[in-house]
């Protein structure tokens, strides 16, 4: 039972702070999913590992986590957060939408010398930094280099790295890494220096960039090892003399004759078209604290800047570390350093209200006239006596505004912290609303009150936005609303009053509108002006009632028309199994055909010939190959799609598991057999 509770807490923590989307990669013991950090809105990659599946590789994962905690460099993939339970490990890391450098190479067949130089300088920069921190990577290959949104490389997978206690000059004995990239001394079982082995792997990687294939390759491992130990390979005719010299200097069988990383920083080939050596120092070293990020977090967390700084400097790689690093990432890309509101209570909050918030059924947020985020709890008045922080005055929106104005550069539109949102509820909501209301709005609302008399309690509700905001609570009577369920459109009106400030379950789940503008298709509320005009015509006598009814139903019909209008676009999106329209990407193979069904049928007929199992979902094929012992040796996706701005059909490829070069040859065979 304790194990189950621990596991549940890990899952809850992950989904509490992140939205988790589709799988974007998988390996022998890990699955990587796309995610989004809720407060910053930044995309992340979430590496999910089950300890039972890791087995003897668990220490390797621990080593990778420890290494990534010590590394902070512009060309090293950043670790944001680690969540560990008794059965699972979640690593939240930097998301690189460009995918693997390997896929980029095979898509372009080979890279030009100029483009190769750009990438290689970044690789040298990353390795020089890693070595300066006392680490040897020991598994350098194109699959372990990702391309970020700015087309820069990020080094990943430190599971095989080594950090000798005696320094990088200390000899290692463990034979590890990928055979095709392994140095001769390593595969021979000799003692080796980690930095020297990395230089050999960098030479193989450079060859793959320039040529599109490996210098040492063979299906038979023993034959492959003999080729590596001899160090003989063929240089293709398109290589420049400078490239041939550099490759020869890096792939020397004798490690003492190889170039060092220090020599690579200002090598003539590396300096060509550049005016300076490779810059390998970290632009944001560990310990660097950005004041803008700290200020935003302090306001959001309702803490002083000093205590927030001290909390961040602990570098526990929890949610605080993740929030700071993701804010820093936003700032580096020129985005506003802002946090979204997070409707989550602290562990020490009172239990009845805390349980209510966990349901997420009665919590609504909106932005008041001063730009302060406030909330509406349907059951707030019920528990106001039990929750002392609900009745306090320091956390009112006005108080928060005063504190925010004292912070340099802090504008009124800055979102309040989760604590402020949770505490900005007064047991007398009408009084708080009146205090922050404009005079003309106050007069109009008073007029509406007089017209409605003792009608049901009314709540102003606002459209739901991408940022979790919603309306302030009002103590006035309730509106009649037109409800629109998900499956069909209903013209029934809701007239049940709220009792003691609470609402029905259906009302809690509804999204609403203000001033007659649709919120999100689920509820259409009459605008205050329309309602006032309709009610003003309600006089004594049947004729007045008929006129009133006519006006009300006229407003309902207009509201219904808006709902139908909003629903219509989603119905025009076409069948779900139609090919997607995507931009031309490096992992998309162009075809000379315009009929997607014909391309799909050709691929389907070719897969059995290559002994590939597959499952089909529309125009996407999830493919697998199996080994002799019933294990999946290769997994990849093929998707037939339309290309934007082109009248042709393409095939998107994505490797999910298995050897990269085997995958390359297999997919090429499938597409060539399909005559694509």
C-alpha positions in Angstrom: 0.0 0.0 0.0 2.8 2.6 0.8 4.3 1.7 -2.6 1.0 2.5 -4.3 0.7 5.8 -2.5 4.2 6.8 -3.5 3.6 5.9 -7.1 0.4 7.9 -7.1 2.2 10.9 -5.7 4.7 10.7 -8.5 2.0 10.6 -11.2 0.1 13.4 -9.5 3.2 15.6 -9.3 3.9 15.1 -13.0 0.3 15.9 -14.2 0.0 18.7 -11.6 2.7 20.7 -13.3 2.8 19.3 -16.9 0.4 18.5 -19.7 1.5 15.2 -21.2 0.9 14.5 -24.9 2.0 11.9 -27.4 5.0 9.6 -27.5 7.8 11.1 -29.5 10.4 8.4 -29.0 11.1 5.1 -27.2 14.1 2.9 -26.4 14.9 -0.3 -24.8 13.8 0.8 -21.3 12.4 4.3 -21.8 9.6 6.2 -23.4 9.7 9.9 -24.3 6.6 11.9 -24.4 6.0 15.5 -25.4 4.8 17.7 -22.6 4.1 21.3 -21.7 4.9 23.1 -18.5 1.6 24.6 -17.3 3.0 27.8 -15.7 5.5 28.8 -18.4 3.7 27.3 -21.4 7.1 25.9 -22.5 7.3 22.5 -24.3 9.4 19.8 -22.6 10.4 16.2 -23.3 9.4 13.8 -20.5 11.5 10.6 -20.3 9.6 7.9 -18.5 11.4 4.9 -17.2 10.2 1.9 -15.2 12.7 0.7 -12.6 11.7 -2.9 -13.1 12.5 -2.7 -16.8 15.8 -0.9 -16.2 17.2 -3.8 -14.2 21.0 -3.6 -14.3 20.8 -0.3 -16.2 19.4 1.6 -13.2 22.9 2.8 -12.2 23.4 4.1 -15.7 20.2 6.2 -15.4 21.4 7.5 -12.0 24.7 8.4 -13.6 23.0 10.3 -16.5 20.9 12.3 -14.0 23.9 13.2 -11.9 25.9 14.3 -15.0 23.1 16.4 -16.4 22.7 18.1 -13.0 26.3 19.3 -13.2 26.2 20.4 -16.9 24.9 23.8 -18.1 25.8 24.7 -21.7 24.2 26.1 -24.8 24.9 22.9 -26.7 24.0 20.4 -24.0 20.4 19.3 -23.5 19.2 20.8 -20.2 17.7 18.8 -17.4 14.7 20.6 -15.7 13.2 18.2 -13.2 13.4 14.7 -11.8 10.5 12.9 -10.3 11.3 9.5 -8.8 8.9 7.0 -7.2 9.4 3.5 -5.9 8.7 2.1 -9.4 9.3 4.9 -12.0 11.6 7.7 -12.9 10.4 10.8 -14.8 13.1 13.1 -16.3 11.8 16.4 -17.6 14.4 17.7 -20.2 14.7 20.3 -22.9 12.5 19.6 -25.9 14.2 19.8 -29.3 11.6 19.9 -32.1 14.2 19.3 -34.9 14.7 15.7 -33.9 18.0 13.7 -34.2 20.9 14.9 -36.3 21.0 11.3 -37.7 17.6 11.9 -39.4 18.8 15.2 -40.7 21.8 13.5 -42.3 19.9 10.7 -44.0 17.2 13.1 -45.2 19.8 15.2 -47.0 21.9 12.2 -48.0 25.0 14.2 -46.9 25.7 17.7 -45.7 27.8 20.3 -47.5 31.2 21.2 -46.0 29.9 24.6 -44.9 26.8 23.2 -43.1 29.0 20.4 -41.6 31.3 23.0 -40.2 28.5 24.9 -38.5 27.4 21.7 -36.7 30.9 20.4 -36.0 31.9 23.7 -34.3 28.9 23.2 -32.0 29.9 19.6 -31.3 33.4 20.6 -30.4 32.1 23.4 -28.2 29.9 20.9 -26.3 32.6 18.2 -25.9 35.2 20.8 -24.8 32.8 22.0 -22.1 31.9 18.4 -21.0 35.6 17.5 -20.7 36.3 20.7 -18.8 33.8 19.5 -16.2 35.7 16.2 -15.8 33.3 14.0 -17.9 33.9 11.8 -20.9 30.8 11.2 -22.9 31.8 7.8 -24.5 28.7 7.5 -26.7 29.0 10.2 -29.4 26.9 9.6 -32.5 24.4 11.5 -34.6 21.5 9.8 -32.7 22.7 11.5 -29.5 22.6 15.0 -31.0 19.3 16.8 -31.2 18.3 19.8 -33.2 16.5 22.5 -31.3 14.0 25.1 -32.6 16.9 27.5 -33.6 18.6 24.7 -35.6 21.4 24.3 -33.0 22.7 21.0 -31.7 22.1 19.7 -28.2 24.1 16.8 -26.8 22.1 14.1 -25.0 22.4 10.6 -23.4 25.0 10.7 -20.7 24.2 7.2 -19.5 27.6 5.9 -20.5 29.6 8.9 -19.5 32.5 8.6 -17.0 33.9 11.1 -14.5 37.1 9.6 -13.2 38.0 10.7 -9.6 41.6 11.2 -10.7 40.6 13.4 -13.6 40.2 12.9 -17.3 43.8 11.6 -17.5 42.8 8.6 -15.4 42.6 5.4 -17.5 39.3 3.6 -17.9 38.6 0.0 -18.7 34.9 -0.3 -19.4 34.1 -1.2 -23.0 30.9 0.7 -23.9 29.2 2.8 -26.6 28.2 2.0 -30.2 30.6 -0.4 -32.0 30.7 1.7 -35.2 31.9 4.8 -33.3 34.1 3.0 -30.7 37.8 3.7 -30.7 40.3 0.9 -31.4 41.8 0.8 -28.0 38.3 0.5 -26.4 37.1 -2.5 -28.4 40.5 -4.2 -27.9 39.9 -4.2 -24.2 42.9 -2.0 -23.4 43.0 0.8 -20.8 42.0 4.1 -22.5 41.6 7.8 -21.8 38.0 8.9 -22.1 38.8 12.2 -23.8 40.9 10.5 -26.5 38.1 7.9 -27.2 35.7 10.9 -27.6 37.9 12.4 -30.3 37.9 9.2 -32.3 34.1 9.1 -32.1 34.0 12.8 -33.2 36.0 11.8 -36.3 33.5 9.1 -37.2 30.7 11.5 -36.7 32.3 14.1 -38.9 32.8 11.5 -41.6 29.1 10.6 -41.4 28.1 14.3 -41.7 30.3 14.8 -44.8 29.6 11.5 -46.5 26.2 10.3 -45.4 27.5 6.9 -44.3 30.0 5.4 -41.8 33.7 4.9 -42.4 33.6 1.5 -40.6 30.5 -0.6 -41.2 29.7 -4.3 -41.4 26.8 -6.5 -40.3 29.4 -8.9 -38.7 30.7 -7.4 -35.5 34.1 -9.2 -35.8 34.6 -7.9 -39.3 33.7 -4.5 -38.1 36.2 -4.6 -35.2 39.0 -5.7 -37.6 38.3 -2.7 -39.8 38.3 -0.3 -36.8 41.6 -1.7 -35.4 43.3 -1.3 -38.8 41.9 2.2 -39.1 41.5 1.9 -42.9 38.6 3.6 -44.7 37.9 5.0 -48.1 37.6 8.7 -48.7 34.9 9.6 -51.3 36.0 11.9 -54.2 33.8 14.9 -53.0 35.8 15.4 -49.8 38.1 18.4 -49.8 41.8 18.1 -49.0 41.2 19.9 -45.7 38.5 17.5 -44.7 40.6 14.5 -45.5 43.5 15.8 -43.4 41.2 16.6 -40.4 39.6 13.1 -40.6 42.9 11.4 -40.7 44.2 13.4 -37.7 41.2 12.5 -35.6 40.9 8.8 -36.6 44.4 7.8 -35.7 44.7 4.2 -34.3 47.3 5.4 -31.9 45.5 7.6 -29.4 48.6 9.6 -28.6 48.8 10.7 -32.3 45.2 11.9 -32.4 44.3 15.6 -32.2 43.1 16.8 -28.8 39.9 18.7 -28.3 42.0 21.7 -27.4 43.7 21.5 -30.8 40.3 21.2 -32.5 39.1 24.6 -31.1 41.4 26.5 -33.5 42.1 23.9 -36.2 42.4 25.5 -39.7 39.5 23.5 -41.1 37.3 24.6 -38.1 38.4 28.2 -38.5 37.6 28.5 -42.2 35.0 31.2 -42.8 35.1 32.1 -39.1 37.2 34.8 -37.5 37.6 33.2 -34.1 38.2 29.8 -32.4 35.3 27.8 -31.1 33.7 29.4 -28.0 33.3 26.5 -25.6 32.6 28.3 -22.3 29.1 28.1 -21.0 27.0 31.3 -21.6 24.9 30.5 -18.5 27.1 28.6 -16.0 25.8 26.9 -13.0 25.1 29.3 -10.2 24.0 32.1 -12.5 20.8 33.8 -11.2 18.7 35.9 -13.4 17.0 38.8 -11.6 14.0 39.0 -13.9 13.1 35.3 -13.5 13.6 35.6 -9.7 11.2 38.6 -9.5 8.5 36.9 -11.5 8.8 33.7 -9.4 8.8 35.7 -6.2 5.5 37.5 -7.1 4.0 34.2 -8.3 5.0 32.3 -5.2 4.3 35.2 -2.8 7.8 35.1 -1.4 10.5 37.7 -1.0 13.2 37.8 -3.7 15.8 36.8 -1.2 14.0 33.6 -0.2 13.1 32.8 -3.8 16.8 33.2 -4.8 17.9 30.9 -1.9 15.3 28.3 -2.9 16.4 28.3 -6.6 20.1 28.1 -5.5 19.4 24.8 -3.8 19.2 23.2 -7.4 17.1 20.3 -6.2 15.7 19.8 -9.8 12.2 19.9 -8.5 9.4 22.1 -9.8 11.1 25.3 -8.5 14.3 24.5 -10.6 12.2 23.6 -13.6 10.2 26.8 -13.4 13.3 29.0 -13.1 15.1 27.2 -16.0 12.1 27.4 -18.3 11.6 31.1 -17.5 15.3 31.6 -18.3 14.8 29.7 -21.6 11.9 32.0 -22.5 14.0 35.1 -21.8 16.8 33.8 -23.9 14.4 33.4 -26.9 13.1 37.0 -26.4 9.8 35.9 -24.9 8.1 37.7 -21.9 9.3 36.5 -18.5 5.8 35.7 -17.3 4.2 32.8 -15.4 0.7 31.7 -15.8 -1.6 31.3 -12.9 -1.5 27.8 -11.3 -4.8 26.8 -9.5 -3.0 24.5 -7.0 -3.2 24.7 -3.3 -0.3 24.2 -0.9 -0.2 21.1 1.2 -0.9 23.1 4.4 -4.2 24.5 3.1 -7.4 23.5 4.9 -8.7 20.2 3.9 -12.4 20.8 2.9 -11.5 23.5 0.4 -8.4 21.7 -0.7 -10.5 18.7 -1.6 -12.9 20.9 -3.5 -10.1 22.4 -5.5 -8.7 19.0 -6.4 -12.0 18.3 -8.3 -11.4 21.4 -10.5 -15.1 21.7 -10.8 -15.8 24.9 -8.9 -12.7 27.0 -9.5 -12.9 29.8 -12.0 -10.4 32.5 -12.8 -10.7 35.9 -14.4 -8.7 39.1 -14.7 -10.2 42.1 -12.9 -10.0 45.7 -14.1 -6.6 46.2 -12.6 -5.1 43.1 -14.3 -5.0 41.1 -11.1 -6.0 37.5 -11.3 -8.9 36.7 -8.9 -11.1 33.7 -8.6 -14.6 32.4 -7.9 -15.3 29.5 -5.6 -18.9 28.4 -5.6 -18.5 26.9 -2.2 -16.3 29.7 -0.8 -18.9 31.1 1.7 -19.5 27.6 3.1 -16.0 27.2 4.3 -15.0 30.8 4.9 -15.2 30.2 8.7 -13.0 27.1 8.5 -10.4 28.8 6.3 -8.8 31.8 8.0 -6.9 32.8 4.9 -10.1 33.3 3.0 -11.1 36.2 5.4 -7.8 37.9 5.6 -7.3 41.3 4.0 -3.5 41.3 3.1 -4.2 39.1 0.1 -7.0 41.0 -1.5 -6.5 42.1 -5.1 -5.9 45.7 -4.0 -3.2 44.6 -1.5 -1.5 42.5 -4.2 -1.7 45.4 -6.6 0.1 47.6 -4.1 2.9 45.1 -3.5 3.3 44.5 -7.3 3.6 48.2 -7.9 6.6 48.3 -5.6 8.5 45.9 -7.7 10.6 47.6 -10.5 9.4 46.9 -14.0 6.3 45.0 -12.7 3.2 46.0 -14.7 -0.4 45.6 -13.7 -1.0 42.9 -16.2 1.4 40.6 -14.4 -0.4 37.5 -13.2 -0.7 37.0 -9.4 0.8 34.0 -7.7 -1.1 30.8 -7.0 -1.2 31.7 -3.3 -2.7 35.1 -4.2 -5.3 33.4 -6.4 -6.2 31.0 -3.6 -6.4 33.7 -1.0 -8.2 36.5 -2.9 -11.7 35.3 -2.0 -13.6 37.4 0.5 -16.6 36.0 2.5 -18.4 39.2 1.3 -17.9 39.0 -2.4 -20.4 41.8 -3.2 -18.4 44.3 -1.1 -15.2 43.4 -2.8 -16.7 43.7 -6.2 -18.2 47.1 -5.4 -14.8 48.4 -4.2 -13.1 47.6 -7.4 -15.9 48.5 -9.8 -16.0 51.5 -12.0 -18.8 54.1 -11.1 -20.7 53.7 -14.3 -20.6 49.9 -14.1 -21.8 50.2 -10.5 -24.7 52.3 -11.5 -25.7 49.9 -14.3 -25.5 46.9 -12.1 -27.6 48.7 -9.4 -30.2 49.4 -12.1 -30.2 45.8 -13.1 -30.6 44.8 -9.5 -33.6 47.0 -9.1 -35.2 45.6 -12.3 -34.7 41.9 -11.3 -35.9 42.3 -7.7 -35.7 39.1 -5.8 -34.9 36.9 -8.8 -32.4 34.2 -8.6 -28.7 34.9 -7.7 -26.6 36.1 -10.7 -23.0 35.6 -11.5 -21.0 37.4 -14.1 -18.9 34.8 -16.0 -16.3 35.4 -18.6 -15.0 33.4 -21.6 -12.4 30.8 -20.8 -9.0 31.8 -22.2 -5.9 29.8 -22.9 -4.4 31.2 -19.7 -6.5 29.8 -16.8 -8.5 32.9 -16.0 -12.2 33.3 -15.2 -14.6 35.6 -13.4 -14.9 37.3 -10.1 -17.7 36.1 -7.8 -20.8 38.2 -7.4 -23.4 38.1 -4.7 -26.1 39.3 -7.1 -28.9 37.1 -8.5 -28.2 34.4 -11.0 -28.8 34.9 -14.8 -30.9 32.7 -17.0 -28.6 30.9 -19.3 -28.9 28.8 -22.4 -27.0 25.6 -21.9 -25.4 23.8 -24.8 -24.2 20.2 -24.0 -21.3 18.7 -25.9 -23.3 16.3 -28.0 -26.3 18.4 -28.9 -27.7 21.9 -28.6 -30.4 22.4 -26.0 -32.7 25.4 -25.6 -33.6 24.8 -22.0 -33.0 27.6 -19.6 -31.5 27.2 -16.2 -33.4 29.0 -13.5 -32.4 27.1 -10.3 -31.1 29.5 -7.7 -27.8 29.1 -5.9 -28.2 28.3 -2.2 -25.6 29.4 0.2 -23.2 30.4 -2.5 -23.0 26.8 -4.0 -24.0 25.7 -7.4 -25.1 22.5 -9.0 -22.5 20.1 -10.5 -23.6 20.9 -14.0 -23.2 24.6 -13.4 -19.8 24.1 -12.0 -18.6 22.4 -15.2 -20.0 25.0 -17.6 -18.0 27.7 -19.4 -19.8 31.0 -19.9 -19.9 34.3 -21.7 -20.0 37.9 -20.7 -21.7 40.7 -22.6 -23.3 38.3 -25.0 -20.0 37.0 -26.4 -19.6 33.2 -26.6 -17.1 31.6 -24.2 -16.5 28.1 -25.5 -19.7 26.8 -27.0 -21.0 25.2 -23.8 -23.0 28.1 -22.3 -24.5 31.3 -23.7 -25.4 33.9 -21.1 -27.7 36.8 -22.0 -25.9 40.1 -22.0 -26.7 42.5 -19.2 -28.0 45.1 -21.7 -30.3 42.7 -23.4 -31.6 41.4 -20.2 -32.3 44.9 -18.9 -34.2 45.9 -22.0 -36.2 42.7 -21.8 -37.0 43.1 -18.2 -37.9 46.8 -18.5 -40.7 45.9 -20.8 -42.3 43.6 -18.2 -45.3 45.6 -17.1 -48.6 44.7 -15.5 -50.9 42.8 -17.9 -50.8 40.1 -20.5 -49.4 42.4 -23.2 -46.4 43.2 -21.2 -45.7 39.6 -20.4 -46.0 38.7 -24.1 -43.6 41.5 -25.1 -41.2 40.3 -22.4 -41.4 36.7 -23.5 -40.8 37.7 -27.1 -37.7 39.7 -26.2 -36.3 36.9 -24.1 -36.8 34.2 -26.6 -35.4 36.5 -29.3 -32.2 36.8 -27.3 -32.2 33.1 -26.8 -32.5 32.5 -30.5 -29.7 34.9 -31.2 -27.6 33.1 -28.6 -28.4 29.8 -30.2 -27.4 31.1 -33.6 -24.0 32.1 -32.2 -23.5 28.6 -30.7 -24.4 26.9 -34.0 -22.0 29.3 -35.8 -19.1 28.4 -33.5 -19.9 24.7 -33.8 -20.0 24.7 -37.6 -16.2 25.2 -38.3 -15.3 22.1 -36.3 -17.8 20.1 -38.4 -16.1 21.3 -41.6 -12.7 19.9 -40.9 -13.3 16.9 -43.0 -12.9 13.2 -42.1 -10.4 12.3 -39.5 -8.6 9.7 -41.6 -7.7 12.2 -44.3 -4.0 12.9 -44.8 -2.5 15.7 -42.8 -1.2 18.8 -44.4 2.3 19.5 -43.1 5.2 21.7 -43.9 8.1 20.3 -45.8 10.5 18.8 -43.3 13.8 17.0 -43.5 12.2 13.7 -42.4 9.6 13.8 -45.2 10.3 11.9 -48.4 8.8 13.7 -51.4 7.0 11.7 -54.1 5.9 12.5 -57.6 2.3 11.4 -57.0 -0.8 13.3 -56.0 -3.0 10.4 -54.9 -2.3 9.6 -51.2 -4.3 6.3 -51.3 -2.1 5.0 -54.1 1.1 5.8 -52.1 -0.4 4.2 -49.0 -1.3 1.0 -50.9 2.2 0.8 -52.4 3.8 1.0 -48.9 1.3 -1.6 -47.5 2.2 -4.0 -50.2 6.0 -3.5 -49.6 6.0 -4.0 -45.8 5.3 -7.8 -45.8 8.1 -8.3 -48.3 10.5 -6.8 -45.8 9.1 -8.9 -42.8 7.7 -5.8 -41.2 4.6 -6.0 -39.0 2.4 -2.9 -38.8 -0.7 -1.4 -37.4 -2.6 1.1 -39.4 -4.5 4.2 -38.2 -5.7 6.2 -41.1 -2.7 7.2 -43.1 -0.2 6.4 -40.3 1.6 3.1 -40.1 3.3 2.0 -36.9 5.9 -0.6 -38.0 7.9 -3.1 -36.1 10.5 -5.8 -36.8 11.2 -8.7 -34.4 14.3 -10.5 -33.3 15.0 -14.2 -32.8 13.9 -14.1 -29.2 10.6 -12.4 -29.7 11.8 -8.9 -28.9 11.1 -5.8 -31.0 14.3 -4.8 -32.7 13.1 -1.9 -34.7 10.1 0.4 -34.4 9.3 3.3 -36.6 6.4 5.3 -38.1 5.5 6.0 -41.7 2.8 8.6 -42.5 1.4 9.5 -45.9 0.7 13.3 -45.9 0.1 16.2 -48.1 2.7 18.9 -48.3 1.7 22.5 -47.9 2.1 24.8 -50.9 2.9 21.7 -53.0 0.6 19.5 -55.0 2.4 16.3 -54.1 2.2 13.6 -51.5 5.0 12.9 -49.0 5.9 10.2 -46.6 7.0 11.3 -43.1 9.4 8.9 -41.4 10.3 8.7 -37.7 12.5 6.2 -35.9 11.2 5.1 -32.5 13.5 2.3 -31.6 16.5 0.4 -33.0 19.8 0.9 -34.7 19.8 4.1 -36.7 21.7 2.9 -39.8 19.7 -0.4 -39.9 16.5 1.8 -39.8 17.9 3.9 -42.6 18.6 1.0 -44.9 15.2 -0.6 -44.1 13.1 2.5 -44.8 15.0 3.2 -48.0 14.3 -0.4 -49.2 10.6 0.0 -48.3 10.2 3.3 -50.2 12.3 2.1 -53.2 10.3 -1.1 -53.4 7.1 1.0 -53.3 8.4 3.0 -56.3 8.0 6.2 -54.4 
